[in-house]
Amino acid sequence: MAVDPKKNTKSVYTQEQLLKIGERLKELRIQKGFSNYENFAFSHDLPRSQYGRYENGEDMRLSSLIKVLEAMGVTLEEFFNENFK
């Protein structure tokens, strides 16, 4: 996903990090046996469209990330330490 800094107030670095978070969420979801993000969200009582936006790298609140990680059984430390470069 190319980032056009003229169209977005977020820095390129911020956008890149949000995309990394989204990729990591997708990776963990697949590791948990959910090939479809909608099934994962539904099974864990998370808003499907909102969760899909997270995986696509859209901004989220820290409390939302914590809720998603709790559903995955992953701590913040595990999330950011493993394969997050």
C-alpha positions in Angstrom: 0.0 0.0 0.0 1.6 3.2 -1.1 1.2 6.2 1.3 0.6 9.6 -0.2 1.8 12.1 2.5 -0.2 14.9 0.8 -3.5 13.1 1.3 -2.8 11.9 4.9 -1.9 13.7 8.0 -0.2 10.6 9.5 3.5 10.3 8.9 4.9 7.7 6.6 6.5 6.0 9.6 3.2 5.8 11.4 1.5 4.3 8.4 4.2 1.7 8.0 3.9 0.7 11.6 0.1 0.4 11.4 0.6 -1.8 8.4 3.0 -4.0 10.3 0.5 -4.3 13.2 -2.2 -5.3 10.7 0.1 -7.9 9.1 1.0 -9.3 12.6 -2.7 -9.5 13.5 -3.4 -11.5 10.3 -0.4 -13.8 10.9 -1.6 -14.6 14.4 -5.2 -15.1 13.3 -4.1 -17.6 10.7 -1.8 -19.3 13.3 -4.9 -19.7 15.5 -6.7 -21.6 12.7 -8.9 -18.9 11.3 -8.4 -18.5 7.5 -11.1 -15.8 7.4 -11.0 -12.6 9.5 -14.8 -12.5 9.7 -15.0 -15.9 11.3 -12.3 -14.9 13.8 -14.1 -11.7 14.7 -17.5 -13.3 15.0 -16.1 -16.2 17.1 -14.5 -13.6 19.5 -17.4 -11.1 19.7 -15.4 -8.4 17.8 -17.0 -6.1 15.2 -16.2 -7.8 11.9 -15.7 -4.7 9.7 -13.7 -3.0 12.4 -11.4 -6.0 12.9 -10.9 -6.2 9.1 -9.8 -2.5 9.1 -7.2 -3.3 11.8 -5.7 -6.1 9.6 -5.6 -3.6 6.7 -3.5 -1.2 8.8 -6.0 1.4 9.8 -5.6 3.2 13.1 -6.9 1.8 16.3 -7.0 2.6 20.0 -4.6 0.8 22.3 -7.6 -0.6 24.2 -8.9 -2.2 20.9 -5.5 -3.8 20.3 -5.4 -5.2 23.8 -9.0 -6.6 23.4 -8.0 -8.3 20.1 -4.8 -9.7 21.6 -6.7 -11.0 24.6 -9.1 -12.8 22.2 -6.0 -14.3 20.5 -4.4 -15.3 23.9 -1.4 -13.1 23.2 0.3 -10.6 25.4 1.5 -7.2 24.2 5.0 -8.3 24.9 4.6 -11.4 22.8 2.9 -9.4 20.0 5.7 -6.9 19.7 8.6 -9.2 20.4 8.0 -12.1 18.1 8.5 -11.3 14.4 7.8 -7.6 14.8 10.6 -5.8 13.0 
